[in-house]
């Protein structure tokens, strides 16, 4: 398909928990990026693909932009800015009820130099949490702080305003042939998306710092003759004590996580899945180059 078509990359940036993953999943119409109430859960730049009339939009869901402390944090922030710099269009998401926070201001301070020639739109998310007068005042304040190409008021969770944003993006990406087949929704391999789904369930189930100190890998994916898939996944933690937390009393936690992940992976694949989870201690995975490659991050970006 090349006649009168458009295609381009759209980077979604913002502070952690601004709603980037929710918006990506809303636009694509399927879960390709994990969504939790915890911050900093998106590690890799997952591309979700959607068609809007003659345009193909390839969304880059970047990790949230925040003040990095650890190697993994630094690699995540570098990935976020790299995704913005490579995009044709950038959408900055902010939360309506939080407004122009110090974190948002820090993004605005370097936004122009980071995005190059890309057009930047502002999307004020979670508009159902504030009054219209607050929204108008915030819109004026944000546009005084940065010269946005357009401003959209949306609720990524409920879908309000998302069609208008989609239509504008469809008109902004460059003319050219589509980049992916029209039935593809993500460029991440299914085994990676399946691992992210399991990590989401762990993140929702567990608390405090543990979710950021574990990772999930799909070790084996076997297609069975009956049409089902057998998936073996490894959950890596950095301490023996964390292994017990993930397993839970008499294995209850990992059983619940596995069941929730299996149901969602089955919905994604549209067929039966046999999911097997195993927990291993790998104390140095946060300093392991291979783990960063699995997450689509550059190990060197974590260097101080």
C-alpha positions in Angstrom: 0.0 0.0 0.0 1.7 3.2 -1.2 -0.9 5.4 -2.9 -1.8 8.5 -0.8 -0.6 6.8 2.4 1.2 8.1 5.4 3.3 6.4 8.0 5.4 7.6 10.9 6.6 7.2 14.5 4.7 8.8 17.4 6.6 9.1 20.7 4.5 9.3 23.9 6.5 11.0 26.6 5.8 12.3 30.1 6.4 11.7 33.8 5.9 8.2 35.2 2.3 7.2 35.5 1.0 10.0 33.2 -1.0 7.5 31.2 1.3 6.8 28.3 0.8 3.0 28.3 -3.0 3.4 28.7 -3.1 5.7 25.7 -1.0 3.4 23.7 -3.3 0.4 24.4 -6.3 2.6 23.7 -5.0 3.7 20.3 -3.9 0.2 19.3 -7.0 -1.5 20.6 -5.1 -4.2 22.4 -2.7 -4.4 25.4 0.8 -4.1 24.0 2.2 -2.3 27.0 1.8 -3.0 30.7 -0.4 -0.7 32.8 -0.2 -0.5 36.5 -0.7 2.1 39.2 3.0 1.9 40.1 5.4 4.3 38.4 8.3 3.4 36.1 6.8 0.1 35.0 7.5 0.6 31.3 11.1 -0.3 30.6 11.4 -1.0 26.9 10.2 1.2 24.0 7.3 -1.0 22.8 5.9 0.0 19.4 2.2 -0.3 19.0 0.9 -0.1 15.4 -2.5 1.2 14.3 -4.2 2.3 11.1 -6.2 5.5 10.9 -7.7 5.7 7.4 -4.7 6.0 5.0 -2.2 6.6 7.8 -0.3 4.1 9.8 0.8 5.3 13.3 3.6 3.5 15.0 3.5 4.5 18.7 6.6 4.4 20.8 5.7 4.0 24.5 8.7 5.3 26.3 9.7 4.9 29.9 8.6 7.7 32.1 11.0 10.7 32.4 12.3 11.1 35.9 15.4 11.8 37.9 17.5 8.6 37.5 19.5 7.0 40.3 20.4 3.5 39.3 21.9 2.1 36.1 18.5 0.7 35.0 16.9 4.2 35.7 19.5 5.9 33.6 19.1 3.4 30.7 15.3 3.9 30.9 15.5 7.7 30.7 18.0 7.5 27.8 15.6 5.2 26.0 12.8 7.7 26.5 14.7 10.6 25.1 16.0 8.5 22.2 12.5 7.5 21.3 11.4 11.1 21.3 14.4 12.1 19.2 13.7 9.4 16.6 10.0 10.2 16.2 8.1 12.2 13.6 5.6 13.5 16.1 5.9 13.7 19.9 3.0 13.8 22.3 3.7 15.1 25.8 1.2 13.7 28.3 0.6 15.4 31.6 -2.0 14.7 34.3 -4.8 17.3 34.6 -5.0 17.2 38.4 -1.2 17.5 38.8 -0.6 20.2 36.2 2.7 21.8 35.6 4.8 19.9 38.1 8.6 20.4 38.6 9.0 17.1 36.7 7.0 18.4 33.7 9.0 21.7 33.8 12.2 19.7 33.7 11.0 18.0 30.5 9.9 21.4 29.0 13.3 22.8 29.7 15.1 20.4 27.4 12.2 19.4 25.1 13.1 21.6 22.1 16.7 20.4 21.9 15.7 16.8 22.4 13.0 16.4 19.8 14.7 18.1 16.9 12.3 18.9 14.0 9.4 16.7 15.4 6.1 18.5 15.9 5.1 18.3 19.6 1.5 18.1 20.8 0.3 18.4 24.4 -2.2 15.9 25.7 -3.8 16.8 29.1 -4.9 13.4 30.4 -7.3 12.4 33.2 -9.5 15.4 32.5 -12.4 13.8 34.4 -10.5 14.6 37.7 -10.7 18.4 37.4 -13.2 21.2 36.6 -13.3 22.8 33.2 -12.0 26.1 34.5 -8.9 24.3 35.8 -8.4 22.7 32.4 -8.5 26.1 30.6 -6.1 27.7 33.0 -3.7 24.7 32.7 -3.9 24.8 28.9 -3.0 28.5 28.9 -0.1 28.0 31.4 1.4 25.0 29.4 1.2 26.8 26.1 2.8 29.9 27.6 5.6 27.6 28.8 6.1 25.8 25.4 5.0 26.4 21.8 2.9 23.2 21.3 1.5 22.5 17.8 -1.8 21.4 19.2 -3.4 20.8 22.6 -5.8 17.9 23.4 -7.8 17.2 26.5 -8.2 13.5 26.9 -9.1 10.6 29.1 -6.9 7.7 27.9 -8.7 5.3 30.3 -12.2 6.3 29.1 -11.4 7.2 25.5 -12.5 10.9 25.6 -10.7 13.0 23.1 -8.6 10.2 21.8 -10.3 10.1 18.4 -9.4 13.8 17.8 -5.8 13.1 18.8 -5.6 10.1 16.5 -7.0 12.1 13.6 -4.5 14.9 14.1 -1.6 12.4 14.3 -2.8 10.7 11.1 -2.5 14.0 9.3 0.9 14.8 10.7 3.0 11.8 9.9 4.9 11.9 6.6 3.6 10.7 3.3 4.9 7.3 2.4 4.3 3.5 2.4 3.2 1.7 5.6 6.0 0.3 7.7 4.2 -2.8 9.0 1.6 -5.2 7.7 -1.9 -4.0 8.4 -2.7 -6.8 10.8 0.3 -6.2 13.0 -0.3 -4.4 16.3 3.2 -4.4 17.8 6.8 -4.9 16.7 7.8 -6.6 19.9 7.9 -10.4 19.6 5.0 -12.2 21.2 7.4 -13.9 23.7 8.4 -10.4 24.9 4.8 -9.2 25.2 3.9 -12.4 27.1 6.8 -11.7 29.5 5.7 -8.1 30.0 2.1 -9.4 30.9 3.5 -11.6 33.6 5.7 -8.8 34.9 2.6 -6.6 35.1 0.8 -9.2 37.2 3.7 -9.4 39.5 3.9 -5.6 39.8 0.2 -5.4 40.7 0.5 -8.3 43.2 3.7 -7.2 45.0 4.6 -4.0 46.8 7.4 -1.7 47.7 10.7 -1.9 45.8 10.5 -5.5 44.7 8.8 -5.1 41.4 11.7 -2.9 40.1 14.2 -5.5 41.1 12.7 -8.4 39.1 12.5 -9.2 35.5 10.6 -11.9 33.5 11.9 -13.7 30.4 10.1 -16.2 28.2 12.6 -19.0 28.1 10.7 -21.4 25.9 7.7 -21.2 23.5 6.3 -24.4 22.1 3.5 -24.6 19.6 1.4 -27.8 20.2 -0.4 -29.9 17.7 -3.8 -29.1 19.3 -3.3 -25.3 18.6 -2.3 -24.4 22.1 1.0 -22.9 23.2 3.2 -24.1 26.1 5.1 -21.1 27.5 7.9 -21.4 30.1 9.0 -18.2 31.8 11.7 -17.4 34.3 11.3 -14.7 36.9 14.6 -13.3 38.0 15.0 -11.7 41.5 18.2 -10.4 43.1 17.9 -11.9 46.6 16.9 -15.2 48.1 14.4 -13.4 50.3 12.7 -12.0 47.2 12.2 -15.5 45.8 10.0 -16.4 48.8 8.0 -13.2 48.4 7.3 -14.0 44.7 6.4 -17.7 45.5 4.1 -16.7 48.5 2.8 -18.9 51.2 2.5 -22.5 49.8 3.1 -21.0 46.3 -0.2 -19.0 46.4 1.3 -15.8 45.0 3.0 -17.3 42.0 -0.1 -19.4 41.3 -2.3 -16.4 41.3 0.1 -14.4 39.1 0.4 -17.3 36.7 -3.4 -17.7 36.4 -3.9 -14.0 35.8 -1.1 -13.8 33.2 -2.3 -17.0 31.4 -5.8 -15.6 31.0 -4.5 -12.3 29.5 -2.0 -14.1 27.2 -4.8 -16.3 26.0 -6.9 -13.2 25.2 -3.9 -11.8 23.3 -3.3 -15.0 21.3 -6.9 -16.1 20.9 -6.1 -19.7 22.0 -5.3 -21.9 24.9 -2.0 -21.3 26.7 -0.2 -23.5 29.2 2.0 -21.2 31.3 4.7 -22.4 33.6 6.6 -20.0 35.9 9.9 -20.5 37.7 11.7 -18.2 40.0 15.5 -17.9 40.0 17.9 -15.7 42.0 20.3 -13.8 39.9 21.9 -11.2 42.1 23.6 -9.3 39.3 20.8 -9.1 36.7 20.6 -5.3 37.1 24.3 -5.2 35.9 23.8 -7.9 33.2 24.2 -6.7 29.6 22.0 -9.5 28.3 19.0 -8.5 30.5 19.2 -5.0 29.1 19.2 -6.3 25.5 16.1 -8.4 26.4 14.3 -5.2 27.6 15.4 -3.2 24.5 17.6 -0.9 26.5 21.3 0.1 25.9 23.5 -1.1 28.8 25.9 1.7 28.1 23.2 4.3 28.7 23.2 3.3 32.3 26.9 4.3 32.8 27.4 7.3 35.0 
